[in-house]
């Protein structure tokens, strides 16, 4: 998978007089990694939510793979996202959480299992697949959230502080 380019053009998001994101522009070439750095409250998470379509832009454009997706819903943007808060379903097992999006998109059972095995191995979750999120450490929960994004195999994966709770050894890997 080669990925898709992302272009953010003069993107802004205001709530009343509060400017959460103010005229931000950048490009990330296909297959490249781009990191947004800044202090707490500077608009990094809001920018990601704007790219994902989870928030509506006050002004500006989001272009993914050469297509203006500014007015498209999240499901039509060809991306996945890892949230800082993990956003796991407490009543589902680790395996069910990871494959949830594939099940919704009606990916066949055999392919779901194949992808699950690959992602679980990559993230060291093989022995935890039957557990519920409440039975996991913060780092393990974060790996499940990362697995749910990776299993989708989308051209773009947005990550909101995806490594903050991972243990030091896994961060290095």
Backbone as ProteinMPNN parsed JSONL, in Angstrom:
{"seq_chain_A": "XXXXXXXXXXXXXXXXXXXXXXXXXXXXXXXXXXXXXXXXXXXXXXXXXXXXXXXXXXXXXXXXXXXXXXXXXXXXXXXXXXXXXXXXXXXXXXXXXXXXXXXXXXXXXXXXXXXXXXXXXXXXXXXXXXXXXXXXXXXXXXXXXXXXXXXXXXXXXXXXXXXXXXXXXXXXX", "coords_chain_A": {"N_chain_A": [[0.847, -1.179, 0.0], [0.647, 2.135, -0.908], [-0.313, 4.535, 0.054], [-1.9, 7.787, 0.428], [-1.624, 11.175, -0.616], [-1.865, 14.1, 1.476], [-3.302, 17.242, 1.622], [-3.613, 20.177, 3.329], [-5.288, 23.109, 3.247], [-5.251, 26.347, 4.071], [-6.794, 25.958, 6.415], [-9.262, 26.422, 8.878], [-10.828, 26.516, 12.096], [-13.252, 27.729, 14.047], [-14.813, 28.489, 17.13], [-17.182, 30.458, 17.93], [-15.621, 33.314, 19.077], [-13.293, 32.026, 19.549], [-10.401, 30.73, 18.22], [-9.594, 27.747, 17.244], [-8.145, 26.396, 15.29], [-6.245, 28.103, 13.008], [-6.002, 29.209, 9.905], [-4.288, 27.137, 8.793], [-1.891, 25.462, 6.832], [-0.494, 22.739, 5.065], [1.37, 20.048, 3.527], [1.461, 16.533, 3.029], [3.25, 14.101, 1.544], [2.335, 11.154, -0.341], [2.806, 8.055, 1.294], [4.499, 9.054, 3.212], [5.431, 10.23, 6.514], [4.027, 12.566, 8.686], [4.348, 14.819, 11.322], [2.592, 16.598, 13.758], [3.524, 19.054, 15.911], [3.349, 20.722, 19.047], [2.309, 22.846, 21.793], [0.018, 21.842, 24.436], [-3.383, 22.292, 23.641], [-3.069, 23.773, 21.302], [-4.292, 23.112, 18.918], [-3.738, 20.733, 17.557], [-5.095, 18.182, 17.793], [-7.645, 18.996, 16.98], [-7.098, 19.73, 14.341], [-6.506, 17.198, 13.251], [-9.034, 16.003, 13.585], [-10.502, 17.612, 11.857], [-9.345, 16.912, 9.387], [-10.119, 14.247, 9.328], [-12.821, 14.553, 9.094], [-14.494, 14.653, 11.235], [-15.054, 16.957, 12.486], [-16.425, 20.009, 11.316], [-14.957, 22.248, 9.049], [-14.399, 25.738, 9.506], [-13.387, 27.326, 7.536], [-11.385, 26.812, 4.565], [-9.666, 23.955, 3.021], [-9.552, 20.367, 2.693], [-7.63, 18.015, 1.147], [-7.347, 14.836, -0.073], [-5.391, 12.432, -1.523], [-5.5, 13.861, -3.909], [-8.149, 14.561, -4.156], [-10.734, 16.724, -3.267], [-11.991, 16.563, -0.145], [-13.32, 18.0, 1.696], [-16.071, 18.502, 2.19], [-17.06, 15.979, 2.465], [-18.355, 13.085, 4.208], [-16.877, 11.337, 7.078], [-16.64, 8.538, 6.454], [-16.197, 8.493, 3.744], [-13.644, 9.328, 3.223], [-11.399, 7.722, 3.092], [-9.634, 6.936, 5.206], [-8.176, 6.037, 8.402], [-8.302, 6.364, 11.995], [-6.521, 6.805, 15.004], [-7.479, 7.357, 18.186], [-6.682, 9.548, 20.918], [-7.964, 8.888, 23.254], [-8.478, 6.209, 23.025], [-11.09, 4.978, 22.524], [-12.439, 2.454, 22.772], [-14.726, -0.33, 22.685], [-16.278, -1.295, 25.562], [-17.678, -3.685, 26.07], [-16.888, -5.5, 24.199], [-14.51, -7.996, 23.14], [-10.879, -7.903, 22.877], [-10.161, -8.876, 20.316], [-12.647, -8.572, 18.982], [-12.953, -5.794, 19.147], [-10.804, -4.953, 17.558], [-11.445, -5.962, 14.979], [-13.835, -4.725, 14.465], [-14.507, -2.538, 12.657], [-14.031, -3.781, 10.189], [-15.976, -5.748, 10.224], [-18.309, -4.182, 10.172], [-18.033, -3.127, 7.63], [-18.516, -5.348, 6.204], [-16.474, -7.192, 5.558], [-15.231, -10.344, 4.677], [-15.255, -13.286, 6.833], [-12.953, -14.971, 6.813], [-10.947, -13.302, 5.748], [-11.009, -11.281, 7.697], [-10.059, -12.708, 9.929], [-7.486, -13.377, 9.039], [-6.273, -10.843, 8.737], [-6.535, -9.974, 11.384], [-4.848, -11.781, 12.758], [-2.365, -11.02, 11.686], [-2.131, -8.294, 12.521], [-2.382, -8.57, 15.312], [-0.102, -10.063, 15.871], [1.903, -8.267, 15.041], [1.563, -6.212, 16.934], [1.896, -7.472, 19.345], [-0.326, -8.641, 20.642], [-1.422, -11.144, 20.68], [-1.876, -13.001, 22.841], [-3.875, -11.743, 24.211], [-6.327, -11.527, 23.012], [-8.884, -12.493, 23.767], [-9.591, -11.048, 25.967], [-11.341, -8.354, 27.706], [-11.486, -4.747, 27.353], [-11.316, -3.549, 29.963], [-9.71, -5.28, 31.335], [-7.169, -4.771, 30.601], [-3.975, -3.075, 30.52], [-3.195, 0.471, 30.292], [-1.359, 0.857, 28.2], [-1.711, -1.514, 26.751], [-4.381, -1.184, 25.964], [-4.057, 0.987, 24.289], [-2.582, -0.178, 22.251], [-4.523, -1.877, 21.207], [-6.323, -0.005, 20.149], [-4.648, 1.116, 18.206], [-4.28, -1.162, 16.645], [-6.874, -1.485, 15.64], [-7.016, 0.632, 13.868], [-4.897, 0.044, 12.1], [-5.641, -2.425, 10.981], [-7.571, -1.818, 9.15], [-6.291, -1.068, 6.844], [-6.179, 1.322, 5.366], [-5.43, 4.024, 3.045], [-4.533, 6.273, 4.408], [-3.589, 6.982, 7.708], [-4.474, 8.51, 10.577], [-3.11, 9.655, 13.613], [-3.636, 10.385, 16.924], [-1.668, 11.234, 19.339], [-0.549, 8.506, 19.54], [1.384, 6.97, 20.807], [1.68, 7.623, 23.446], [0.959, 6.166, 25.789], [2.18, 3.728, 25.493], [4.374, 1.076, 26.49], [7.888, 1.472, 27.142], [9.601, -0.366, 25.75], [7.978, -1.352, 23.635], [7.527, 1.006, 22.247], [10.035, 1.482, 21.136], [10.212, -0.689, 19.389]], "CA_chain_A": [[0.0, 0.0, 0.0], [1.486, 3.318, -1.044], [-0.878, 5.677, 0.774], [-2.417, 8.935, -0.32], [-1.142, 12.47, -0.141], [-2.82, 14.955, 2.19], [-3.036, 18.683, 1.556], [-4.482, 21.019, 4.162], [-5.141, 24.424, 2.623], [-5.869, 27.481, 4.779], [-7.828, 25.358, 7.251], [-9.597, 27.125, 10.12], [-12.002, 26.079, 12.858], [-13.543, 28.679, 15.113], [-16.017, 28.355, 17.945], [-17.399, 31.85, 18.334], [-14.403, 34.111, 18.93], [-12.139, 31.163, 19.828], [-9.791, 30.149, 17.019], [-8.91, 26.498, 17.589], [-7.207, 26.208, 14.178], [-6.328, 29.386, 12.314], [-5.313, 29.332, 8.624], [-3.203, 26.152, 8.752], [-1.645, 24.826, 5.533], [0.671, 21.853, 4.95], [1.188, 18.892, 2.648], [2.183, 15.303, 3.347], [3.289, 13.274, 0.337], [1.925, 9.756, -0.182], [3.825, 7.174, 1.844], [5.354, 9.78, 4.155], [4.893, 10.497, 7.832], [4.058, 13.972, 9.077], [4.052, 14.955, 12.745], [2.204, 17.928, 14.226], [4.058, 19.291, 17.252], [2.959, 21.99, 19.645], [1.861, 22.727, 23.182], [-1.367, 21.455, 24.681], [-4.379, 23.308, 23.318], [-2.727, 24.593, 20.127], [-5.108, 22.745, 17.764], [-3.284, 19.518, 16.866], [-6.192, 17.204, 17.727], [-8.717, 19.572, 16.162], [-6.661, 19.613, 12.949], [-6.723, 15.806, 12.85], [-10.488, 15.793, 13.496], [-10.932, 18.282, 10.625], [-8.908, 16.069, 8.271], [-10.939, 13.032, 9.359], [-14.223, 14.876, 8.841], [-15.254, 14.553, 12.482], [-15.425, 18.352, 12.756], [-16.575, 20.789, 10.084], [-14.063, 23.407, 8.971], [-14.994, 27.06, 9.33], [-12.933, 27.683, 6.194], [-10.252, 26.034, 4.092], [-9.922, 22.712, 2.298], [-8.787, 19.153, 2.957], [-7.513, 17.259, -0.1], [-6.705, 13.541, 0.167], [-5.185, 11.73, -2.789], [-5.867, 14.736, -5.013], [-9.599, 14.777, -4.166], [-11.22, 17.609, -2.204], [-12.922, 15.816, 0.711], [-13.747, 18.934, 2.736], [-17.498, 18.369, 2.492], [-17.441, 14.564, 2.495], [-18.408, 12.498, 5.551], [-15.68, 10.555, 7.418], [-16.599, 7.23, 5.789], [-15.818, 8.651, 2.336], [-12.336, 9.985, 3.137], [-10.339, 6.738, 2.894], [-8.631, 7.004, 6.261], [-8.495, 5.525, 9.729], [-7.779, 7.274, 13.015], [-6.286, 6.324, 16.363], [-7.817, 8.449, 19.095], [-5.919, 9.637, 22.155], [-8.76, 8.266, 24.316], [-8.62, 4.809, 22.612], [-12.434, 4.751, 21.967], [-12.721, 1.019, 22.694], [-16.031, -0.771, 23.16], [-15.982, -2.069, 26.771], [-18.364, -4.98, 26.08], [-16.299, -6.361, 23.177], [-13.156, -8.487, 23.4], [-9.811, -7.261, 22.105], [-10.315, -9.291, 18.911], [-13.855, -7.956, 18.432], [-12.672, -4.371, 18.989], [-9.894, -4.744, 16.429], [-12.091, -6.253, 13.688], [-15.155, -4.095, 14.42], [-14.703, -1.791, 11.41], [-14.102, -4.726, 9.071], [-17.29, -6.397, 10.301], [-19.29, -3.191, 9.716], [-17.884, -3.008, 6.171], [-18.852, -6.667, 5.673], [-15.31, -7.95, 5.094], [-15.455, -11.763, 4.967], [-14.695, -13.819, 8.077], [-11.594, -15.48, 6.599], [-10.036, -12.159, 5.624], [-10.938, -10.634, 9.02], [-9.181, -13.511, 10.783], [-6.119, -13.252, 8.518], [-5.779, -9.512, 9.107], [-6.43, -9.934, 12.844], [-3.634, -12.504, 13.14], [-1.21, -10.207, 11.294], [-2.062, -7.106, 13.38], [-2.137, -9.019, 16.687], [1.313, -10.435, 15.933], [2.679, -7.032, 14.923], [1.436, -5.397, 18.145], [2.07, -8.288, 20.543], [-1.623, -8.788, 21.305], [-1.919, -12.501, 20.469], [-2.352, -13.625, 24.072], [-4.875, -10.892, 24.867], [-7.468, -11.356, 22.111], [-10.165, -12.828, 24.403], [-9.846, -10.14, 27.096], [-12.113, -7.12, 27.546], [-10.628, -3.584, 27.606], [-11.119, -3.293, 31.396], [-8.7, -6.215, 31.824], [-5.905, -4.405, 29.964], [-3.284, -1.857, 30.959], [-3.35, 1.592, 29.365], [-0.546, 0.599, 27.015], [-2.362, -2.563, 25.974], [-5.564, -0.585, 25.342], [-3.607, 1.832, 23.185], [-2.219, -1.082, 21.156], [-5.775, -2.335, 20.591], [-6.804, 1.115, 19.323], [-3.749, 1.179, 17.055], [-4.614, -2.322, 15.821], [-8.141, -1.241, 14.939], [-6.721, 1.527, 12.742], [-4.013, -0.624, 11.141], [-6.313, -3.545, 10.308], [-8.395, -1.278, 8.061], [-5.426, -0.953, 5.663], [-6.55, 2.513, 4.601], [-4.27, 4.742, 2.511], [-4.111, 7.298, 5.365], [-3.886, 6.678, 9.108], [-4.228, 9.652, 11.456], [-2.874, 9.187, 14.975], [-3.632, 11.44, 17.935], [-0.814, 10.771, 20.435], [-0.708, 7.052, 19.582], [2.434, 6.279, 21.555], [1.839, 8.231, 24.773], [0.817, 5.205, 26.877], [2.855, 2.468, 25.215], [5.563, 0.885, 27.309], [9.105, 1.936, 26.465], [10.111, -1.373, 24.825], [7.145, -1.394, 22.433], [7.76, 2.245, 21.499], [11.258, 1.283, 20.357], [9.925, -1.655, 18.321]], "C_chain_A": [[0.892, 1.242, 0.0], [0.954, 4.517, -0.285], [-1.387, 6.741, -0.173], [-1.814, 10.204, 0.247], [-2.263, 13.183, 0.61], [-2.37, 16.39, 1.999], [-4.09, 19.391, 2.397], [-4.234, 22.444, 3.692], [-5.958, 25.476, 3.368], [-7.027, 27.03, 5.674], [-8.01, 26.139, 8.548], [-10.806, 26.474, 10.762], [-12.15, 27.026, 14.032], [-14.794, 28.235, 15.843], [-16.26, 29.741, 18.517], [-16.141, 32.652, 18.053], [-13.137, 33.283, 19.15], [-11.656, 30.497, 18.548], [-8.993, 28.909, 17.421], [-7.833, 26.168, 16.56], [-7.363, 27.441, 13.306], [-5.424, 29.415, 11.088], [-4.085, 28.42, 8.528], [-3.116, 25.545, 7.353], [-0.409, 23.94, 5.634], [0.326, 20.743, 3.972], [2.009, 17.737, 3.174], [2.105, 14.423, 2.105], [2.846, 11.849, 0.653], [3.092, 8.928, 0.34], [4.743, 7.819, 2.859], [4.649, 9.946, 5.491], [5.053, 11.981, 8.123], [3.641, 14.043, 10.536], [3.694, 16.399, 13.042], [2.688, 18.066, 15.66], [3.596, 20.644, 17.756], [2.464, 21.766, 21.055], [0.398, 22.291, 23.266], [-2.303, 22.611, 24.34], [-4.103, 24.127, 22.074], [-3.493, 24.197, 18.865], [-4.682, 21.495, 17.02], [-4.422, 18.507, 16.699], [-7.338, 17.719, 16.874], [-8.355, 19.486, 14.687], [-6.872, 18.191, 12.441], [-8.208, 15.507, 12.678], [-11.07, 16.468, 12.251], [-10.556, 17.452, 9.398], [-9.793, 14.826, 8.18], [-12.406, 13.293, 9.031], [-15.104, 14.767, 10.067], [-15.682, 15.918, 12.995], [-15.546, 19.041, 11.402], [-15.649, 21.996, 10.134], [-14.88, 24.686, 8.855], [-14.633, 27.582, 7.944], [-11.741, 26.805, 5.838], [-10.681, 24.73, 3.452], [-9.033, 21.592, 2.813], [-8.816, 18.332, 1.669], [-6.737, 15.979, 0.206], [-6.607, 12.805, -1.165], [-5.625, 12.535, -3.996], [-7.35, 15.06, -5.101], [-9.987, 15.669, -2.99], [-12.292, 16.863, -1.412], [-13.524, 16.699, 1.802], [-15.196, 18.727, 3.146], [-17.979, 16.921, 2.525], [-17.489, 14.056, 3.935], [-17.163, 11.642, 5.814], [-15.56, 9.241, 6.646], [-16.147, 7.309, 4.337], [-14.445, 9.303, 2.165], [-11.17, 9.014, 2.992], [-9.242, 6.814, 3.932], [-9.122, 6.309, 7.516], [-7.86, 6.475, 10.738], [-7.632, 6.548, 14.338], [-6.518, 7.507, 17.283], [-6.967, 8.391, 20.354], [-6.64, 8.898, 23.284], [-9.063, 6.79, 24.046], [-9.967, 4.506, 21.965], [-12.721, 3.267, 21.754], [-14.124, 0.723, 23.216], [-15.809, -1.683, 24.368], [-16.591, -3.469, 26.787], [-17.804, -5.961, 25.045], [-14.91, -6.818, 23.604], [-12.146, -7.675, 22.584], [-9.975, -7.597, 20.618], [-11.518, -8.611, 18.269], [-13.675, -6.456, 18.228], [-11.824, -4.124, 17.748], [-10.605, -4.943, 15.091], [-13.429, -5.542, 13.51], [-15.423, -3.383, 13.09], [-14.803, -2.696, 10.197], [-15.462, -5.414, 9.039], [-18.381, -5.457, 9.775], [-19.246, -3.055, 8.193], [-18.098, -4.341, 5.452], [-17.671, -7.371, 4.995], [-15.524, -9.399, 5.541], [-14.709, -12.255, 6.197], [-13.25, -14.29, 7.905], [-10.592, -14.337, 6.493], [-9.904, -11.417, 6.949], [-9.959, -11.379, 9.916], [-7.719, -13.398, 10.344], [-5.517, -11.905, 8.926], [-5.595, -9.405, 10.618], [-5.148, -10.617, 13.303], [-2.394, -11.664, 12.848], [-1.032, -9.009, 12.234], [-1.761, -7.499, 14.824], [-0.672, -9.402, 16.87], [2.202, -9.194, 15.916], [2.707, -6.257, 16.237], [1.575, -6.193, 19.438], [0.789, -8.482, 21.339], [-2.169, -10.214, 21.241], [-2.502, -13.159, 21.701], [-3.461, -12.871, 24.771], [-6.195, -10.82, 24.1], [-8.827, -11.646, 22.747], [-10.527, -11.876, 25.542], [-10.719, -8.958, 26.7], [-11.187, -5.941, 27.861], [-10.354, -3.31, 29.087], [-10.048, -4.196, 32.004], [-7.304, -5.896, 31.286], [-5.289, -3.182, 30.625], [-3.548, -0.752, 29.936], [-2.57, 1.381, 28.082], [-1.145, -0.47, 26.125], [-3.611, -2.028, 25.27], [-5.162, 0.271, 24.143], [-3.184, 0.977, 21.99], [-3.458, -1.622, 20.45], [-6.326, -1.244, 19.669], [-5.947, 1.261, 18.064], [-4.042, 0.023, 16.093], [-5.883, -2.123, 15.02], [-7.928, -0.317, 13.738], [-5.886, 0.815, 11.677], [-4.722, -1.716, 10.347], [-7.148, -3.075, 9.119], [-7.618, -1.154, 6.754], [-5.847, 0.197, 4.757], [-5.298, 3.22, 4.093], [-3.708, 5.795, 3.466], [-4.511, 6.847, 6.763], [-3.486, 7.887, 9.943], [-4.09, 9.135, 12.88], [-2.769, 10.367, 15.924], [-2.936, 10.908, 19.181], [-0.87, 9.252, 20.596], [0.313, 6.318, 20.433], [2.535, 6.72, 23.008], [1.748, 7.235, 25.917], [1.469, 3.859, 26.603], [4.071, 2.324, 26.115], [6.803, 1.161, 26.464], [9.611, 0.936, 25.432], [9.303, -1.404, 23.53], [7.321, -0.136, 21.596], [8.986, 2.104, 20.607], [11.017, 0.344, 19.18], [9.13, -0.997, 17.225]], "O_chain_A": [[1.791, 1.364, 0.831], [1.715, 5.443, -0.005], [-1.314, 6.613, -1.395], [-1.53, 10.293, 1.441], [-3.445, 12.907, 0.406], [-1.198, 16.715, 2.19], [-5.292, 19.221, 2.196], [-3.104, 22.93, 3.734], [-7.187, 25.493, 3.304], [-8.095, 27.641, 5.687], [-7.04, 26.475, 9.227], [-11.689, 25.952, 10.081], [-11.278, 27.11, 14.898], [-15.715, 27.676, 15.248], [-15.611, 30.144, 19.482], [-15.648, 32.67, 16.924], [-12.03, 33.784, 18.958], [-12.409, 29.79, 17.878], [-7.856, 29.014, 17.881], [-6.743, 25.716, 16.913], [-8.474, 27.791, 12.908], [-4.217, 29.622, 11.21], [-2.983, 28.877, 8.222], [-4.128, 25.165, 6.764], [0.601, 24.335, 6.216], [-0.837, 20.524, 3.633], [3.108, 17.922, 3.697], [1.017, 14.047, 1.67], [2.969, 11.395, 1.791], [4.226, 9.08, -0.114], [5.686, 7.178, 3.324], [3.428, 9.819, 5.586], [6.094, 12.572, 7.837], [2.678, 13.391, 10.938], [4.401, 17.319, 12.63], [2.304, 17.28, 16.527], [3.467, 21.596, 16.987], [2.226, 20.63, 21.467], [-0.348, 22.365, 22.29], [-2.048, 23.76, 24.702], [-4.824, 25.088, 21.803], [-3.366, 24.867, 17.84], [-5.214, 21.216, 15.946], [-4.678, 18.033, 15.592], [-7.94, 16.954, 16.12], [-9.219, 19.196, 13.86], [-7.361, 17.994, 11.328], [-8.598, 14.83, 11.727], [-12.02, 15.96, 11.656], [-11.359, 17.306, 8.476], [-10.172, 14.405, 7.087], [-13.15, 12.362, 8.725], [-16.33, 14.785, 9.956], [-16.571, 16.02, 13.841], [-14.845, 18.687, 10.454], [-15.572, 22.684, 11.152], [-15.918, 24.717, 8.194], [-15.455, 28.197, 7.263], [-11.164, 26.139, 6.698], [-11.869, 24.425, 3.345], [-7.925, 21.822, 3.298], [-9.885, 17.995, 1.162], [-5.605, 16.032, 0.686], [-7.61, 12.584, -1.843], [-6.071, 11.97, -4.995], [-7.774, 15.76, -6.021], [-9.609, 15.399, -1.85], [-13.366, 16.565, -1.934], [-14.164, 16.198, 2.726], [-15.513, 18.774, 4.334], [-19.181, 16.67, 2.604], [-16.746, 14.541, 4.788], [-16.468, 11.263, 4.871], [-14.461, 8.879, 6.227], [-15.753, 6.297, 3.758], [-14.118, 9.778, 1.078], [-10.041, 9.457, 2.783], [-8.058, 6.763, 3.598], [-10.311, 6.03, 7.674], [-6.999, 7.284, 10.393], [-8.503, 5.777, 14.742], [-5.844, 8.532, 17.179], [-6.579, 7.312, 20.802], [-5.993, 8.342, 24.172], [-9.842, 6.185, 24.783], [-9.996, 3.832, 20.936], [-13.19, 2.867, 20.688], [-14.643, 1.434, 24.077], [-15.209, -2.747, 24.22], [-16.063, -4.355, 27.458], [-18.202, -7.126, 25.019], [-14.216, -6.116, 24.339], [-12.513, -6.874, 21.724], [-9.933, -6.708, 19.768], [-11.428, -8.126, 17.141], [-14.179, -5.899, 17.254], [-12.09, -3.2, 16.979], [-10.388, -4.167, 14.161], [-14.093, -5.741, 12.493], [-16.461, -3.608, 12.468], [-15.571, -2.419, 9.276], [-16.031, -5.637, 7.971], [-19.266, -5.878, 9.03], [-20.28, -2.89, 7.545], [-17.886, -4.446, 4.244], [-17.843, -8.058, 3.988], [-15.954, -9.641, 6.669], [-13.665, -11.714, 6.561], [-12.412, -14.031, 8.769], [-9.512, -14.397, 7.08], [-8.811, -10.97, 7.298], [-9.128, -10.763, 10.584], [-6.821, -13.332, 11.183], [-4.384, -11.844, 9.402], [-4.619, -8.819, 11.086], [-4.435, -10.082, 14.152], [-1.476, -11.603, 13.667], [0.078, -8.737, 12.693], [-0.969, -6.833, 15.492], [-0.072, -9.102, 17.902], [3.148, -9.093, 16.698], [3.742, -5.709, 16.616], [1.389, -5.639, 20.522], [0.813, -8.489, 22.57], [-3.281, -10.462, 21.708], [-3.537, -13.82, 21.608], [-3.942, -13.307, 25.817], [-7.1, -10.1, 24.522], [-9.833, -11.092, 22.305], [-11.658, -11.901, 26.029], [-10.824, -8.606, 25.525], [-10.196, -6.119, 28.57], [-9.254, -2.876, 29.43], [-9.534, -3.899, 33.082], [-6.366, -6.666, 31.492], [-5.989, -2.359, 31.215], [-4.062, -1.012, 28.848], [-3.061, 1.689, 26.995], [-1.103, -0.364, 24.899], [-3.872, -2.373, 24.118], [-5.84, 0.278, 23.115], [-3.405, 1.365, 20.843], [-3.448, -1.807, 19.233], [-6.745, -1.525, 18.546], [-6.474, 1.503, 16.978], [-4.051, 0.208, 14.876], [-5.969, -2.536, 13.864], [-8.586, -0.471, 12.709], [-6.143, 0.969, 10.483], [-4.432, -1.911, 9.166], [-7.403, -3.843, 8.191], [-8.214, -1.137, 5.676], [-5.867, 0.062, 3.534], [-4.217, 3.036, 4.652], [-2.542, 6.171, 3.353], [-5.633, 6.388, 6.979], [-2.31, 8.246, 10.011], [-4.861, 8.277, 13.309], [-1.92, 11.242, 15.752], [-3.549, 10.208, 19.986], [-1.204, 8.76, 21.674], [0.116, 5.145, 20.749], [3.4, 6.233, 23.735], [2.403, 7.435, 26.939], [1.325, 2.934, 27.404], [4.72, 3.311, 26.464], [6.766, 1.092, 25.235], [10.013, 1.338, 24.34], [9.879, -1.474, 22.444], [7.272, -0.198, 20.368], [8.98, 2.552, 19.46], [11.558, 0.556, 18.095], [8.788, -1.645, 16.236]]}, "name": "protein", "num_of_chains": 1, "seq": "XXXXXXXXXXXXXXXXXXXXXXXXXXXXXXXXXXXXXXXXXXXXXXXXXXXXXXXXXXXXXXXXXXXXXXXXXXXXXXXXXXXXXXXXXXXXXXXXXXXXXXXXXXXXXXXXXXXXXXXXXXXXXXXXXXXXXXXXXXXXXXXXXXXXXXXXXXXXXXXXXXXXXXXXXXXXX"}
